[in-house]
């Protein structure tokens, strides 16, 4: 059983404390869970909105506009579904003790990077290498 970690409301991970100590892990766990809950809430609102919409719009232009809006909304929700999978993977890494470490180099991912992108799996240097390699292959 995991011990409860006290985390003040104003806590922010700092460079001068041990990397991925229990407080930092709990901070990122809460951040990820809150992000996931926010996405799920938005998704629920979208589903409710889609169920409420009246498909009997008489004007073809109104109907086309509504269909375009719906398609965009569904693409957005699909991206968010993929994001939830990444959030779940990050939560698993916290449980496994590998969160915050680069999957490629094993080095710590900077706290600033994790703060901005808590689902990050690569340190900045590895991410830049990956993006350069991707760009080279894309340009061919």
C-alpha positions, 0 to 999 in steps of 0.5 A, spaced: 500 500 500 502 506 498 503 511 503 499 518 503 504 524 501 502 531 504 502 536 498 501 543 500 496 547 495 502 551 493 507 546 492 511 546 485 517 541 484 524 545 485 531 543 482 534 543 489 530 537 491 531 530 490 529 528 483 522 524 483 522 524 490 515 522 493 512 529 493 514 530 486 511 524 484 505 526 487 505 533 484 505 530 477 500 524 479 495 529 481 496 534 475 495 528 470 489 526 473 486 533 473 488 533 466 484 527 464 478 528 468 478 535 465 478 532 458 473 526 460 468 532 462 469 536 456 468 529 452 461 528 456 459 535 454 460 534 447 456 527 447 450 530 450 451 536 445 451 531 439 445 528 442 441 534 443 442 537 436 436 537 432 438 533 425 432 536 422 435 543 419 431 545 413 436 549 410 442 545 406 447 550 408 445 550 415 446 542 415 453 543 411 455 547 417 453 543 422 456 537 419 463 540 418 462 543 426 461 536 428 466 533 424 471 537 427 469 536 434 469 528 433 477 529 430 478 533 436 475 528 441 479 523 437 486 526 439 483 527 446 482 520 446 489 518 444 492 524 449 488 520 455 492 514 453 498 517 454 496 520 460 494 513 463 501 511 460 504 516 464 500 514 471 503 507 470 510 510 469 509 513 476 507 507 479 513 503 476 518 508 478 520 510 471 516 517 470 521 523 469 526 519 466 528 519 458 526 512 455 532 513 450 537 516 454 535 514 462 537 521 464 532 525 468 527 529 464 527 537 466 522 539 471 520 545 466 519 540 461 515 535 465 511 541 468 509 544 460 508 537 458 507 532 463 506 526 458 513 527 456 517 520 455 524 523 452 528 529 455 529 535 450 536 533 447 533 526 445 526 529 443 530 534 438 534 528 435 527 524 434 524 530 431 530 532 426 530 524 424 523 525 423 524 531 418 529 528 414 525 522 413 519 526 411 523 530 406 525 524 402 
